[in-house]
Amino acid sequence: MTTNIHPTACVHPGARFGANVQIGPFACIEDRVGIGDETIIGPHVTIFKYTTLGARCNVHSGAVIGDTPQDLAFKNVESYVSVGSGCVIREGVTIHRGTAANSTTQIGNDCYLMAFSHCAHNVKLGNNVIMANGSLLAGYVEVGDRAFISGNCAVHQFVRLGRLSILGGVCWLSKDVPPFCMARPVAYNRIGGLNVVGMRRAGMPPEARRQVKEAFDILYRSDLNTTQALEKIKATFTDGPALEISAFIESSKRGICRFVPSGLGEEEAD
């Protein structure tokens, strides 16, 4: 096992490293940090105690992981940050640990957090999530697998973003975005259509994409209210992504964003 630590780095002897870890110039690694095999920690990165990173992560200059939450309710208790394997964390990214004792901010596998994006306390990212530059997630936000958060988006605490959802740039959200949906750019709590490109890239077969389109039409294009629409979706489909949409909405505590067509054709299924 070889760990390459730059002589200017400040590394606590209680930190634990896997094989072939690289620690760059002026990095600071505190006690009770765990870093997986082949992870690269760049210059001037700070990793605070109670943080773990999986294998093959790449943390770029100036990122700060595991600092205390920006929450007045925090009582200096032991809480955690857990970052999965294969993640890229770019310059100036901040990820804060949980607020409550023994709670965790969780970043899944193969996530890409671009420069100056922020994950507040108790955020939970699924796998393959992309956060573009300057995107901001407040406390307790939950993000499904393969979601894409565009630049300078701001997401209110406790909001959920469904699997394969996409947020247009500079949108603001205080309500949930259902799976496979697209939040309109430069708008507040507005759905503009479906993430058709994302569904294709994720390998969803045409029949599954058609089912999502049918469920979307029932939910947003019919004259039914949300309760009636969910009942119709569950009566129409016995399995598949349509039921994922209905289950997500039924478990929503903040409610879901309204549909306002963008006129750009993103809501059209193939």
Phi, psi and omega in degrees: 000126182236127173242125181260103182251122179297143184297340178271352180288149177250106187237123179289139180297343178277355176288149183236134184235146171279198183280142171060038174277142177242129178244121188276179183300135174063016172290152179234119182239118184274178176297154176060035171256139175238131182232127187281173183306138170063018175280142181247123177253118186280184181296142173061023174279141175241124177238114184275167182301158180071024180246138173233140174238140179282190182285152170062031173275158178226108184254119187270176190307134170077003177291149179232119185236127174092012176291166182293151184290151174273072187214121182295343179280350183292132185244032177057041178268169177281121178214175199223163164234133177234118179249131182286195181270153173071020182272146173248123182238110190274187190301133172073010178293143175236133178227118185257149181283171184295160179275308183284155178303134177067013176269163190224138164270125190241127174246126185286193180278147171059035175274152180234108181254109185281175192306133173064019169283161188221130172245111182283181183304137173066016171295147176231112175260136172286201179271149175061031176277139176244127173244118181281175187306132173074008178284145191231122176247121179282180186300142174067012174293141178239133186234126181284168180304141173062020173288152179235121182249112185285175187299138173062024171285150178232124185241123183293157180301146178070003176286149176241139175245122186287169179303135177059025170279162178219136178254126174291157186302141174058037172265158180237134185228130168237005176231165185285149174251115183297161177305144173073003185264160180243122173278136184293143176290152177048051182211166182243115175055047182234129172268133180255350181156207182252152178275069185297315181298316180297320179296319177298312182297330178282355177085017177293128181291159183305321182295325177291320179294323177295321178297318177300317179298317179296317179295321178299316180297320178296317184289315192247341185249354178270178177268012183275148170283175187298317180298315179295320180297318179296321177298319180292320178300314181292331177283334184274324186241140179261341177199181175097185187294338177299321179287333172297320177296312183295319179296321178300313183291321180297331180268003181288135176258337182261352186085170185248159180292151177282156176265123172229109184304140181276338183080004182259358176088005182293336184278357184276129175277159179263000000 
